[in-house]
């Protein structure tokens, strides 16, 4: 049975002082798991640790099964591309049909769209009969039709699958387990992304309320310690012989008796008890780690451009594609959407 186990993993980049992962533990078994978290939380780094490209500082990583990783980048042509197109086994033909791969894609990697390249990457990974499959952002810059094709292909994989993606549809449709990376730790939920996100948010809210409550308790205990110290200081003045006349033997004897019977001892003991409680509350509060959250979004300010943009109608003929560009007039503030399936020529039109 294939699996991946990570126990107490610590990892830091050489140029940073703070660790990216701190005592991170998580397990992956048969089925698809999604790896989620904000940018910089370590999703791609964890993938590279699992593949062996990176090495953890401390901790244990165990894995069983042949592993293939599909990277986010589609820049480089896969090394076994020609072998895949030359393979006419039942499985290879099935994958080419399922991912709607065309025969001429073998000879024109540079002119393929990102979505077409991604489908080829996934086809090659699935054709390897691997037992562990790691996929990083498979639907970035991919049209809706290609997303459905990729989703259906990944559903056919029956081993240990790990998906890194921001695509909510893909996460919910494919994965039955969700792992959130946050603050160097991994939080696992045996459910879909949307349900896990709600549960994770609820847990964070409960932690925040508990941390606030502990903060208030720490402040209260701190004030109690200070008040007790003032009481001790006041009592110490009564135990001092300073200012007592050398001839006032009765007053000196009273001070000696107070010291003998431990006047002020109970106050000191009470202060120590309060200090211990304060330290315990502080440790409990500091053990609750919450990542800072930021309001995200994109704002389009007023453009300084005042000229209108006119594009004349034109026909572009390429070796593998013909594009007819319509007449377009854009005024200041206009926004133009160019849509179409991967390979239809959207990026090519912009470059032309």
N, C-alpha and C positions, 0 to 999 in steps of 0.2 A: 504494500500500500504506500502510495506516495504522500509525502508531507514536507512541511517546512516548519522548523521550530526556532524561535529566537528567545534567548533567556538573558536578562540583565545586560543588554547591549549598550555599550557606551561608545560614542563616536564624536570626534571633533575634527574640523578642518584645520590644517596647520596654521593658517593665517588668522584664526579666531581663537579667543581665549575661552569663550563659553562653549560647552558641548551642545551639539545638535540633538543627540540622543543621550538620555541619562537613565540607566537601568530599565531600558525598554524591553518588554516581553510580549510576544504575540505568537500565535500558532495559525498555520494555514493547512487545511485538509481538503479532501475532494470537494469540488464545487467552486463556483466563482465567488471571490471576495473583492470588495471594492476598497481601495486605499484612498482616503479623503483627507482634506485639510487645506488650510490657506497656503498661498505661494510662500515658499521658504520653510515650510513645516518639515520637509525631508522626505517627501514621497519618492521622488526620483532617486535620491540618495539611498533610501532603503532598498529600492529595486537593485541598485548597483552593489549593495552589500550582499544581497541574496545571490546575485549572479557571480559574485567573487571579484568584480571589477574594483571594488573598494574592500578594505579590511577593517573590521571593528577594532577599537582600541582595547576593549575588554569585553567579556561576555562570551556566550556560546551560541553558535549557529549550526543547526543540524538540518540536513535536507536529504531526501531520498527520492530518486527518480531523475530521468533525463530532462534537462531544462532548456527552454528556448525563450529568448527575450525579444520582443518586438519594440524597437525604440520609437520615441516620438518623432525624431528627425526622419525625413524621407530623402535626404540629400544624396546619400550614397546608394548605388545599385547593389542589391543583395548578391553575394558571391555565387550562389547556386541557381541563379535565375534561368540560365540556359538549360541546366539539367532538368528543371521543373517543366519547362516547355517541351523538352524532349521526352518526358515521361508520359506514356500513354496507358498507364495502369488505370484500373477502374476508379481508384481513389483520387488520382490526379485529375482525371477527366471530370469527376464529380465536383471537385473543388473549383476548377476553372468555370464550370457551369454555374455553380452556386454563387460565386463571387463575380460572375459575368465578366470574365477576363477574356480579352480578344487576342488572337494569335499575333497580331502585329506589335503588341506591347513589348514583346521580347527584344525588338530591335530599336525601340525609340524611348528608352527610359527618360532621357533628358526632356522630351516634349510631353511626357505624361503629366497629368494634373496630380496634385497632392493626394486626392481621393483615390485615383487609379493606382498610384504607387503604394498607398496604404493597403489597398485590397490585395495587391501582389505580395506585400510583406506578410500579411496574415495568411494568405494561401500557402506560402512557403513554410511558415511556422507550423501550420496544421498538417502539411504533407510530411513533416518530419517524424510524425507519430510520437512526439514528446509526451512526457507525463506531467510536466510542470510548464505552464505557459504564463509569461508576464507580459502585459500589454500596456504601453504608456501612451495615453491620449490618442486613441485610434480614430476619433472622429473630429479632430481639429481640422478646420478648413474643408470639411466634407459636406456635400449636399445631403438633403433629407433622404433621397432614394438610396444613396450610397451608405448612409447610416443604417438603413433597414437591412441592406445586403450584408454589411459587416456584422450587425447584431445577430442575424440568423446564422451566419457562419460560426461566430464565437459560441453560440448556443450548442452547436454540435460537438464542442470539446467536452470530454468527460473526465479530464484529470483535475489537477490542482491549478486553478486559474486565479491570477491576481490582476485586477484592472485599476489603473490610475486614470481618472477622467473627471472633467467638470460637466460632462453631459448627463443631466439628470435622467433623461429618458433611457439612455443606455444603462446607467447605474441601476435604476429600478427594474428594468426588464431583464437584466442579465444576472445580477448579483443577489445572493441570498444571505450574505454576511457583509457587514460594513465595519471598517476600522478607521477611526479618526486619529490622526497624528496631531498632537497639540502639546506644546511645552516640553518636547523631548520624550513624551510618553505615548503609548498606544491604548486607545479605548475601543473595545470590541463589542459589537452588537449583532446578535443572530437574527437579523432582519434586513429588509430593503433599505436603500439610502434614505428615502423620505421619512420612513418610520424611525430609523436610527437617528436622523437629524433632530426630530422632535424629542426623542428620549434623551439625546445628548444635551439639547438645550435645557430640558427640564433638570437634568443632573447638574448642569452648570449653575442654573438659577438657585438650586438648593444649596450648592457649595458657596455661592456668593452670599446668601442669607446667613449661612452658618459662620462664614468668615466675618461678616459684619457683627454678628452676635458675639463672637469670640473677641473681636476688637473692643467692643463695649465692655465686656467682662474684664479684659486686660486693663483698660483704663480705670475701671472701678477698683480693681485690686491694687493698682499702682497708687491710687489716692489713699486706699486703706493702709498700705505700707508706709506712706509718707506721714499719715496721721499718727500711726503707731510709733514711728520714729520720733515725732515731736513729743509724744507722751513720754517716751523713754528719756529724751533729752531733758524734759521738765523734771522727771523724777531724779535724774542724775544730780540736778542742782541740790536736792534735799539730802543727797548722800555725800555731799562734799563738806569737808571741815574748814574750807576756806572762809574766812571772815568770822569764824568762831573764836572768841577770846580764849587765850591759853589757860585762863583760870576757870572757864565755864566747863567743868568736868561733866555736868549732867547732859549738856547738849552733845558733847563728844560721845558720851556713852550711848545716847539715843541713835546717833549715826552708826556706831559700831553694831548695835543690836539690829538695826535695819539691814545692814550689810550681811550680818550673821544669818538672819532668817530669810535672805534672798529677796528683799524688797526690790522690785523692778525685774526680777528674773522671769516672772510670768509674762510681763510685757514683751521682753526680748524673745521669748519662746513663741508668743503669738505672732510677732513680726516675722520670724523665720518661717512659720507655717503659711503666712500670707504670701511671702516671697516665693516659696515652693509652688504654691497654687498659681501665682502669677506666671512663673517660668513655664509651668506645665501648659497653661492656656496659650502662652506665646508660641511654644513648640507646636501645639495642635493647630494654631492659626497658620503658622508658616509652612506646615505640611500640606496645606490646601493651596495648590498652584492653579492660578487662573490666568490664561493668556489675555493680553490686552486686545480689545476689539476696536475696529476703526470703521467709520462710515465710508462705504465705498460707492463709486459711481463715476460717470463720465459727464463732464460739463462742456458744452459747446459755447464758447464766448462769441461775441460779435466779430465777424470777420472784417479786417481792414480793407479787403478787396472791394472795389467799386465797379469794376468793369464786368460786363456780362461775358459769358463764354459760349461760342458757337462752334459746333462741329458739323462739317458738311457730310452729306451721304457719300459713302465710299465702300467699295468691295475689296477685301483682302483675300488673296489666294495663297495658301501655303501648301506644302507637299501633302499634308495630312488633314487639312482643314480649310474651309472657305467661310469667311465671316462677312456679312453685310452690315455695315455700320449705318444706322439711320441718322437722319438730320436731328440734331439735339441743340436746344437753346437753354442755357442755365443762367438764371439771375442770381444776384447776391443773396445768400442765405438758402438757396435751393440745395437739396441733397438727392443724389441719384443712386438708385439701387440697380445693380447688374446681377441678375439671377440666372440660374440654369444648372443643369447637371454637371458633375465633374467631367472635364474633357470637352465641354461645349465651347470653350474659348474665352471665358470671362477674363482670366489673367492675361491671356494672349492679346485680347482687345485693348486692355489698359496699356500693355507694353507697346503695342503698335501706335 
